[in-house]
Structure formats: C-alpha cells, structure tokens
C-alpha cells in the first residue's frame, strides 16, 4: 500500500472523486502542511494557519500507479489558479501534491511537467514533502456520501469518469484515454 496527499480545493469533492478510482483503497480528508498542531476547520478558514484542505489517498500500486492518479486528479483542478478552485477562495483551497516517499518526487515532477504542456499559463500546484497532516472533523469525512447533492466544486460527470477509468497493466501499452 502506498500513500499520497492531494489538495484540490474543497476536500469534499476531491475525496469523493478520488475514492471512485479502482485501486484507491482508502481516503481521509484533513489539513496538510500548516503551522499549528491539531487545527480546527474554523482555524484553517482564517487563512492564518497555512494549511491546505487535503485528501490522504492510500492506493494499491499494483492496481493504480501515481502518474495515473495525478492524471485523474488534474481533471478536477485548475492547476493555474492560485488559492482558488471553483467558487472557493483562500489559501486552504490551493492545489498541492504532498509526498511521504522521496522516491515519488521524480515521478510526480515528470508527470506534472508532462501535464503542464496542456496549459498556456504556469502551474501553481505545490509539490512538497508532507510536513504534517491532521484529520478533519468527522462531519467532513465522506461528506458527499453522507450528503448527496451537497456542495461540490467538481463537475459531477467527473465522478463517472473516475469510476470508469482503468489503468492498463504492463504490456498493454499506454493508459486508457482519459479525455472528457
């Protein structure tokens, strides 16, 4: 089992999207890379704690690899928008890829560099080691499962894309076309 931490704006939709992907074994929402211990949602929303709303993703690397996860994650974000995704604004809504395994860094950079070619503006997605991560309050966990039709900045058709996305296995050639 491997893990990666992805910040993509409001964590409700990002978590719901990521948990649809075959090979993702578990997700939890929380606050990453901030400057205080055990923050509350209210503290994070002040913009003074430096935390990003983030999803901890545990995945089976035999079923889904990191480049494939990042390709799908990029479908849900505007990687050129600083501190804003959809209607959500604030430093807690920045985009970021936070890793715990230094061996993942070259893979992350290579994947993001490849994806950057699709954009005319520079990317502002943070790529940093995970400094800290605190679980968000229980009511944030699996929010859209508990509140169908609840607020989400991600287009709902993308949830179906995540459910249908299949990573081709070694020897099968390139990835399945993920274009919308």
PyMOL commands that set and color helices and strands:
alter all, ss='L'
color gray80, all
select helices_A, chain A and resi 11-18+41-45+66-74+91-93+104-116+138-140+143-146+157-164
alter helices_A, ss='H'
color red, helices_A
select strands_A, chain A and resi 2-8+24-32+52-59+84-85+88-89+95-99+126-129+133-135
alter strands_A, ss='S'
color yellow, strands_A
deselect
rebuild
show_as cartoon
